[in-house]
Amino acid sequence: MPSLLDRGQSQLTTEQANNSRIVSKSRWIVEARNGYLKSIFKFFGGSINTSHICHLRDFLLIAGAIINKFFEPVIMSDATVDLAESMRQRALESNVVQARVDVENLRNKRGNWIALEEAQIPLFPQLTPDYLRNYHLRNFTCGTYQIGIAPSYIQDNVLEDREAQFQLDQFNEPGFIRVRIYSRYRNAIRHQLWIAFIEINNEESEPDPILGSY
């Protein structure tokens, strides 16, 4: 069961958020398989009359046998045991970037915010298609969902007439930036993001230049 916000709590803790992500990832496998079943047998796609309840198990077994016999197997190349174990381990790891934000109280630090443009962070590593093909970005996001919705999210923010959708704090240090963005769900709310990275001129020996984020 995903974590729920307590009374007076506006945001999940990192531990709660990570646990909720693991639950969502696990549920996605089940829902994807159920969706495949419903796409073949329309009977399972709508409301089922209560008179069929006692026979549902038999119906599912028959449907499963037909799918196994006459349809191609469903292969989810990204849904592997290794990914599941990686997610479980990473959920237990401490976030060093978050620790620094908490210790130095960076949330409440005043910033000199300007509209974010590429020229303002020339040493930020470019996450190229090679980076994606080598699974570094997929490992960073533990899957492809965030990667898939990123283009539409950027497009929505760029097309809407809203000032400084993505803002950069000018008081950044080498290899550590602070960005402010609008909430995906509520326009009046802005979120802060910190990213630790290896600058371009120093990343030749490091295949994954993103060191951490919060």
Long-range contacts (C-beta under 8 A, 24 or more apart in sequence): 14-95, 14-98, 15-91, 18-90, 18-91, 19-91, 21-87, 21-91, 21-142, 22-87, 22-88, 22-91, 25-84, 25-87, 25-142, 25-143, 29-76, 29-79, 32-74, 32-76, 33-74, 36-67, 36-74, 37-63, 37-64, 37-67, 40-67, 40-71, 78-138, 78-143, 78-144, 83-142, 83-143, 86-139, 86-142, 87-142, 90-142, 95-212, 95-214, 96-196, 96-212, 97-194, 97-195, 97-196, 97-211, 97-212, 97-213, 97-214, 98-214, 100-194, 101-194, 101-214, 106-178, 106-194, 107-192, 109-171, 111-169, 111-170, 111-171, 111-178, 111-180, 112-169, 112-170, 112-171, 113-164, 113-167, 113-168, 113-169, 113-170, 113-180, 114-164, 114-167, 114-168, 114-170, 115-163, 115-164, 115-166, 115-167, 115-168, 116-164, 116-166, 116-167, 116-168, 116-179, 120-168, 121-168, 121-172, 121-177, 122-200, 123-174, 123-199, 123-200, 123-201, 124-177, 124-197, 124-199, 124-200, 125-197, 125-198, 125-199, 125-200, 125-203, 125-209, 125-210, 126-200, 127-210, 134-207, 136-207, 136-208, 136-210, 140-208, 140-210, 153-184, 157-181, 157-182, 162-187, 174-199, 175-199, 175-211
